[in-house]
Amino acid sequence: MGNSRVEMQWNVARHATSETLPIEQLSSRINVSAMLEQFGVSASPNPIRDRVRHAFVRHQVPVIERFYAFWLAIPETRALLSHAPLAALKEHQAQYWRSLFSAPLDQTFAARSIAVGFAHCRIGLPPHRYIAGYSYFLTLLSDIVLAETNAEHVSKLLNETTGVVHLDMAVSLTGYFFKGLHAH
């Protein structure tokens, strides 16, 4: 891998810490408990979330491949990804989604989610593409959850899945827009 400006931006974005960005400060201002209540999800991993994580783990390679194929087919996002370490991004993406459904949704989650928002803002991904990414990933995740679920559990699984994904998007967008406002 070379040291192009874009590759360096991706590496900085991926390894952002509270020393380089006010992630910890911003995440401490987020009332995760109130947001959990608003999105209808619990802070602790639970059997429903475990089922979503297990379904994702079983299908993560094709899901991640479809996700990146979708973005590489769009000239604007293909340009953003053209110098990025794609294999590393795919692995990071898979790790992120596995942890989202296995780790507690707390201030550590908020800091991690904010860092993701910072990273996407820093590389210049427009907000509509960022939100579309969540939407598309949720579609892919819902497809695998539905394929592995019997009818009596569908509602609970989809409610938990959409609640966790939308909570993550809301917190991540806090970082995205904060970074955007303070970029200059």
Salt bridges, closest charged atoms under 4 A:
ASP50 OD1 - ARG53 NH2 3.72
GLU65 OE1 - LYS90 NZ 2.99
GLU76 OE1 - ARG129 NE 2.68
GLU91 OE2 - ARG98 NH2 3.36
GLU148 OE1 - ARG58 NH2 2.12
GLU148 OE2 - HIS59 NE2 2.51
GLU152 OE2 - HIS153 NE2 3.74
GLU160 OE2 - ARG49 NE 3.00
